[in-house]
Amino acid sequence: MSQAIAVSHGEFGRAALYRLDKTIITHAHREGHLIFHVDEGEARNCVCDQIVELTATQAIAVSPWEPHSFEVAEGDTTVCLVLYIKPMWFLENSPSAEYALKFGCSDVQLTDEIDHCVKRLTALLLEDEDQSQFDQRLFSLTKASFDKSWSQGSAACRKQSYDRFSDFRVRRSLRLIKERMGEDIEMEQLARSVGLSRPHFFKLFKQYMGVTPNVYMNTLRSERAIEELLKTEKTVTDIAFDLGFSSQASFTRFFSSNVGIAPSEYRRVAHVTDGAFPMM
């Protein structure tokens, strides 16, 4: 059974140490995503239809809103360090607006510096060290990985830019999804609300956002669930109903499929530093 060994939320992102033994379905994050192999078996991700191996010498980088899944071979287990970096970090640390909100490539080769940073951050999570060092260690590992991804990135990738949020119908749909997060949203009705047929809406939404409306909505629900788990005393059942799920069981299946572990397990191990929220 997959489990969270440790989770820490900091000022510009979070880090989790997971032991995973099952596949995580295709999902996305508004945050940038870095995955490092720590122990046991290897695994792989599918990032925007590209297979990327997670090994002792190669990490995986997922840019904000890139759809991806995580796969562990049947019967295997892998221990990995997973980072989730808020979009503002990219805007503040990218060399230019051309690079904003994007890694240079998905397969990041580990350098001695990156490997050292991985070990230091993992030790902090495992050994109950001074949590005031968390943000600095998270920054060092993220920056080294980000720079390495761009030194590997191709010229074509360097020229690529996103044109999101420029279509008024997509912007309106984003607002409606956020407002109705706790409801059972019918995609046909959502498409009509912005003046489009369902096929045209899905095509336009994915063109501008990089993910389908369903994946986008699941991302918002996952983020809200994590905030509710860590910032409130609500029961898991109450959180489930607030987010529009019919039962705690269906919410737990959703959370486990999208985050990797059960919501009660996430709440049990997570540590929150000052300034960690909001995620959204």
Secondary structure, DSSP 8 states (H G I E B T S, - for coil): --EEEEEEE-SSEEEEEEEE-S-EEEE--SSEEEEEEEEES-EEEEETTEEEEEBTTEEEEE-TT--EEEE--TT--EEEEEEEE-HHHHHHHSSSGGGTT--S-SEEE--HHHHHHHHHHHHHHHTT--GGGHHHHHHHHHHHHHHHHHHH--HHHHH----TT-SHHHHHHHHHHHHTTTS---HHHHHHHTT--HHHHHHHHHHHHSS-HHHHHHHHHHHHHHHHHHH----HHHHHHHTT-SSHHHHHHHHHHHHSS-HHHHHHHEEE-TT-----
